[in-house]
């Protein structure tokens, strides 16, 4: 396993991280027994990063992760998030000091642990002054309940505002061949400030698995079947919508040729592309079973060349495959 610096936290993080959104619901059916085996297979391979969130089933994902880790919690770097999904809050977001305190206690109970390694604000709550949130998070560090604090999906000026109150140790953003927004402002700043970066959506929500087809019908409880949105970026439209889906599929088919040339699967190549950016500390990817864990691990120990990277860009240009727009998530 390859390990990377997690900003200035002193934590050595596995380059491949295990994303636990799926087990919390919203991604179709997944067997908990398979998930538990997958987590333990990941640990066996040296994967130590496990990312979850309060909003992933409001306790469901965290509880499943706790069950899967069992006595091996000491071998894991657990990152969890709070701040989104509350029906009684404006825009479903709440990062007030009161919510910080309440949410960490719930997460610690669900995770069956007395601390988490990284605690992140899931989405910005612009109704609460950022300095209040950061001071509350810093209190958790002082209490030993959290080792490091972070932000997810914040604008650059918002990161800077938070940094003025308390150092941001880690950030989490979507980053894959279809979504390259962060390379313009966010990543250069993170590199300059030595902030650890967690990349989510590394396989473009399934588009880069190479398993989708024109006839693909997502299960009813899968957000991709409901044309769902994350923030105000319509992921369904840009990845799976009628104006783009076929173009994206054709690009994916050509990408398989590059992967095959290296003797790799498409997911392995997609993860290697994500990790090619030196600012990335870990590439998060959901795993439903041990077989997927083994495949993901194959993203390490080799590298795409500069010529490969140019060829990938040429494939996107040739097919008119969409990359996410430069504009930031506003809501």
C-alpha positions as MATLAB code, in Angstrom:
seq = 'XXXXXXXXXXXXXXXXXXXXXXXXXXXXXXXXXXXXXXXXXXXXXXXXXXXXXXXXXXXXXXXXXXXXXXXXXXXXXXXXXXXXXXXXXXXXXXXXXXXXXXXXXXXXXXXXXXXXXXXXXXXXXXXXXXXXXXXXXXXXXXXXXXXXXXXXXXXXXXXXXXXXXXXXXXXXXXXXXXXXXXXXXXXXXXXXXXXXXXXXXXXXXXXXXXXXXXXXXXXXXXXXXXXXXXXXXXXXXXXXXXXXXXXXXXXXXXXXXXXXXXXXXXXXXXXXXXXXXXXXXXXXXXXXXXXXXXXXXXXXXXXXXXXXXXXXXXXXXXXXXXXXXXXXXXX';
ca = [
       0.000    0.000    0.000;
       1.133    3.527   -0.750;
       0.844    6.112    2.030;
       0.812    9.878    1.721;
       1.056   12.853    4.053;
      -2.314   14.092    5.248;
      -1.456   17.771    5.171;
       0.256   18.771    8.412;
      -1.781   16.412   10.603;
       1.072   13.955   11.060;
      -1.260   11.193    9.871;
      -0.021    8.840    7.162;
      -3.036    8.103    4.960;
      -3.464    5.302    2.436;
      -3.586    6.586   -1.151;
      -6.792    4.588   -1.646;
      -9.577    5.434    0.789;
     -12.762    3.481    1.497;
     -15.916    5.559    0.983;
     -18.908    4.485    3.098;
     -21.743    6.474    1.544;
     -23.238    3.421   -0.184;
     -23.896    1.411    2.978;
     -25.852    4.358    4.383;
     -28.443    4.139    1.595;
     -29.178    6.065   -1.573;
     -27.020    3.929   -3.861;
     -29.242    0.918   -4.433;
     -28.972   -2.351   -2.543;
     -25.810   -3.411   -0.749;
     -25.427   -6.377    1.586;
     -24.022   -5.485    5.002;
     -22.218   -8.837    5.233;
     -20.409   -8.056    1.980;
     -19.582   -4.575    3.258;
     -18.080   -5.986    6.463;
     -15.927   -8.395    4.480;
     -14.868   -5.552    2.186;
     -13.781   -3.364    5.110;
     -11.709   -6.162    6.572;
     -10.164   -6.941    3.190;
      -9.230   -3.275    2.892;
      -7.535   -3.373    6.281;
      -5.672   -6.529    5.270;
      -4.322   -4.692    2.214;
      -3.209   -1.705    4.283;
      -6.053    0.663    3.400;
      -6.500    2.714    6.556;
      -8.769    5.575    5.447;
     -12.515    5.093    5.986;
     -14.783    8.023    5.179;
     -18.362    8.299    6.394;
     -20.817   11.026    7.450;
     -23.732   11.712    9.733;
     -25.896   12.331    6.663;
     -25.179    8.891    5.178;
     -28.356    7.363    6.547;
     -28.117    9.459    9.736;
     -26.192    6.884   11.691;
     -26.634    3.916    9.356;
     -23.254    4.230    7.626;
     -21.376    5.023   10.834;
     -22.923    2.064   12.656;
     -22.123   -0.315    9.808;
     -18.527    0.920    9.723;
     -18.203    0.419   13.488;
     -19.518   -3.123   13.164;
     -17.137   -3.861   10.296;
     -14.058   -2.458   12.043;
     -14.752   -4.129   15.377;
     -11.534   -4.588   17.323;
      -9.532   -3.264   14.346;
     -10.570    0.353   14.962;
      -6.956    1.140   15.971;
      -5.831    0.301   12.423;
      -8.250    2.779   10.845;
      -8.200    6.508   10.172;
     -11.870    7.466   10.455;
     -13.134   10.650    8.847;
     -16.736   11.664    9.320;
     -18.771   14.762    8.540;
     -21.693   16.791    9.900;
     -23.666   19.886    8.975;
     -26.163   18.833    6.312;
     -29.489   17.039    5.968;
     -31.450   18.621    8.810;
     -35.106   19.236    7.845;
     -35.483   21.940   10.512;
     -32.508   23.997    9.275;
     -32.362   26.598    6.472;
     -31.250   24.855    3.279;
     -30.951   21.719    5.468;
     -27.611   22.989    6.806;
     -26.545   23.769   10.348;
     -22.983   24.290   11.574;
     -23.755   26.188   14.757;
     -21.651   25.383   17.833;
     -24.689   23.606   19.314;
     -24.945   21.360   16.263;
     -21.191   20.700   16.340;
     -21.461   19.451   19.911;
     -24.621   17.400   19.353;
     -23.438   15.819   16.110;
     -20.018   14.712   17.320;
     -21.579   12.936   20.300;
     -24.011   11.110   18.022;
     -21.236   10.142   15.606;
     -18.942    8.900   18.359;
     -21.760    6.753   19.728;
     -22.612    5.331   16.301;
     -18.958    4.669   15.512;
     -18.349    3.047   18.884;
     -15.234    5.121   19.504;
     -14.147    7.966   21.769;
     -12.515    9.967   18.971;
     -12.499   10.434   15.215;
      -9.354   11.222   13.261;
     -10.856   13.951   11.064;
     -14.151   15.797   11.540;
     -15.375   17.811    8.549;
     -18.139   20.300    7.835;
     -20.006   18.507    5.044;
     -21.351   21.591    3.244;
     -21.009   25.286    4.161;
     -23.677   26.745    6.423;
     -23.610   30.374    5.340;
     -26.146   31.398    7.979;
     -23.604   30.707   10.737;
     -20.385   32.735   11.024;
     -17.525   30.449   10.045;
     -15.402   31.547   13.001;
     -18.035   30.189   15.399;
     -17.968   26.807   13.717;
     -14.180   26.664   13.634;
     -13.841   27.585   17.309;
     -16.333   24.868   18.213;
     -14.356   22.357   16.157;
     -11.138   23.459   17.818;
     -12.738   22.805   21.197;
     -13.338   19.200   20.101;
      -9.648   18.869   19.285;
      -8.714   20.208   22.715;
     -11.137   17.726   24.300;
      -9.482   14.825   22.446;
     -12.634   13.900   20.561;
     -11.177   14.925   17.191;
      -7.585   14.796   15.911;
      -7.991   17.150   12.947;
     -10.719   19.302   11.393;
     -11.726   19.923    7.823;
     -14.129   21.328    5.261;
     -15.969   19.820    2.326;
     -17.362   21.686   -0.686;
     -16.386   25.190    0.494;
     -15.471   28.031   -1.855;
     -11.926   29.358   -1.740;
     -12.846   32.586    0.051;
     -14.783   30.514    2.581;
     -11.763   28.313    3.272;
      -9.697   31.442    3.848;
     -12.331   32.823    6.228;
     -12.222   29.603    8.207;
      -8.423   29.601    8.206;
      -8.481   33.035    9.833;
     -10.181   31.497   12.867;
      -8.476   28.100   13.014;
      -6.251   26.117   10.645;
      -8.106   23.887    8.194;
      -6.254   20.564    8.308;
      -8.080   18.651    5.580;
     -10.525   19.337    2.739;
     -12.719   17.048    0.687;
     -13.830   17.664   -2.914;
     -15.037   15.814   -5.959;
     -12.197   15.129   -8.401;
     -12.239   12.844  -11.427;
     -11.849   12.984  -15.207;
     -15.358   14.410  -15.538;
     -15.061   16.916  -12.705;
     -11.909   19.054  -12.726;
     -13.215   22.281  -11.196;
     -10.827   22.202   -8.251;
      -7.663   22.481  -10.334;
      -8.234   26.202  -10.931;
      -8.272   27.666   -7.397;
      -8.798   25.118   -4.635;
      -5.901   22.735   -5.313;
      -3.243   25.450   -5.751;
      -4.286   26.960   -2.423;
      -4.210   23.565   -0.688;
      -0.732   22.935   -2.065;
       0.439   26.350   -0.870;
      -1.008   25.840    2.628;
      -0.116   22.116    2.918;
      -3.757   21.139    3.456;
      -4.585   17.443    3.097;
      -6.961   16.717    0.208;
      -9.472   13.879    0.053;
     -10.879   13.256   -3.428;
     -14.398   11.848   -3.572;
     -16.344   10.730   -6.631;
     -13.121    9.247   -8.029;
     -15.092    6.936  -10.334;
     -17.591    9.649  -11.320;
     -20.459    7.974   -9.450;
     -20.147    4.823  -11.530;
     -19.495    6.378  -14.935;
     -15.811    5.384  -14.764;
     -16.455    1.804  -13.691;
     -16.977    0.876  -17.341;
     -20.034   -1.190  -16.427;
     -22.777    1.208  -17.551;
     -24.651    0.960  -20.839;
     -27.453    2.748  -22.678;
     -29.951    0.332  -21.139;
     -28.782    0.864  -17.556;
     -31.707    1.243  -15.150;
     -30.756    2.317  -11.638;
     -32.687    0.930   -8.674;
     -35.482    3.099   -7.288;
     -33.572    3.876   -4.092;
     -30.508    4.972   -6.055;
     -30.151    8.788   -6.265;
     -29.055    8.441   -9.877;
     -32.525    7.178  -10.804;
     -34.168   10.311   -9.418;
     -32.098   12.809  -11.329;
     -30.770   13.941   -7.987;
     -28.641   16.938   -7.211;
     -25.746   17.447   -4.837;
     -25.600   21.140   -4.033;
     -26.802   22.964   -7.134;
     -24.550   20.994   -9.461;
     -26.899   18.676  -11.313;
     -24.779   15.553  -11.414;
     -27.482   13.572  -13.139;
     -27.621   16.030  -16.017;
     -23.864   16.256  -16.595;
     -23.095   12.573  -16.186;
     -26.290   10.608  -16.857;
     -28.683   13.082  -18.462;
     -29.974   12.616  -22.026;
     -27.832   15.409  -23.446;
     -24.564   13.875  -22.252;
     -24.919   10.206  -21.318;
     -24.168    8.678  -24.734;
     -21.204   10.994  -25.345;
     -19.817   10.088  -21.941;
     -20.285    6.373  -22.581;
     -18.394    6.613  -25.883;
     -15.536    8.390  -24.138;
     -15.470    5.700  -21.454;
     -15.216    2.987  -24.115;
     -12.124    4.664  -25.569;
     -10.634    5.107  -22.104;
     -10.798    1.338  -21.668;
      -8.231    1.032  -24.456;
      -5.646    2.970  -22.448;
      -6.343    0.870  -19.375;
      -6.014   -2.342  -21.374;
      -2.686   -1.189  -22.780;
      -1.396   -1.007  -19.202;
      -2.983   -4.330  -18.273;
      -5.362   -2.529  -15.924;
      -9.115   -2.225  -15.439;
     -10.839    1.093  -16.113;
     -11.478    1.772  -12.386;
      -7.777    1.187  -11.692;
      -6.844    3.671  -14.391;
      -9.425    6.207  -13.187;
      -8.079    6.020   -9.638;
      -4.509    6.335  -10.909;
      -5.595    9.457  -12.843;
      -7.029   10.923   -9.642;
      -3.868   10.132   -7.685;
      -1.639   11.513  -10.439;
      -2.291   14.968   -9.006;
       0.283   15.350   -6.208;
      -2.051   17.483   -4.076;
      -4.320   14.473   -3.486;
      -3.741   12.678   -0.198;
      -6.280    9.905   -0.748;
      -8.770    8.898   -3.449;
     -12.049    7.750   -1.938;
     -13.975    4.967   -3.620;
     -17.010    3.003   -2.464;
     -16.683   -0.764   -2.217;
     -19.582   -3.217   -2.065;
     -17.513   -6.390   -1.684;
     -13.917   -7.660   -1.287;
     -13.509   -8.136   -5.050;
     -13.936   -4.407   -5.623;
     -11.403   -3.670   -2.877;
      -8.835   -5.899   -4.583;
      -9.485   -4.234   -7.926;
      -9.103   -0.735   -6.463;
      -5.759   -1.646   -4.930;
      -4.518   -2.336   -8.462;
      -4.505    1.431   -9.059;
      -1.184    1.599   -7.206;
       2.331    0.559   -8.153;
       2.283    2.029  -11.651;
       1.704    5.403  -13.284;
       0.063    7.014  -16.277;
       2.566    8.821  -18.485;
       2.237   12.422  -19.636;
       1.384   11.026  -23.072;
      -1.412    8.959  -21.519;
      -2.810   12.036  -19.809;
      -2.842   13.959  -23.090;
      -4.544   11.037  -24.809;
      -7.237   11.013  -22.132;
      -7.889   14.717  -22.713;
      -8.028   14.103  -26.455;
     -10.672   11.394  -25.961;
     -12.883   13.811  -24.029;
     -12.444   16.448  -26.725;
     -13.115   14.003  -29.568;
     -16.416   12.794  -28.162;
     -17.554   16.100  -26.731;
     -17.785   14.375  -23.370;
     -18.729   16.842  -20.686;
     -16.521   17.979  -17.860;
     -18.192   19.800  -15.014;
     -18.458   23.577  -15.535;
     -16.014   25.986  -13.951;
     -18.741   27.740  -11.953;
     -18.799   26.962   -8.261;
     -21.556   25.367   -6.173;
     -23.580   28.306   -4.955;
     -26.198   26.755   -2.688;
];
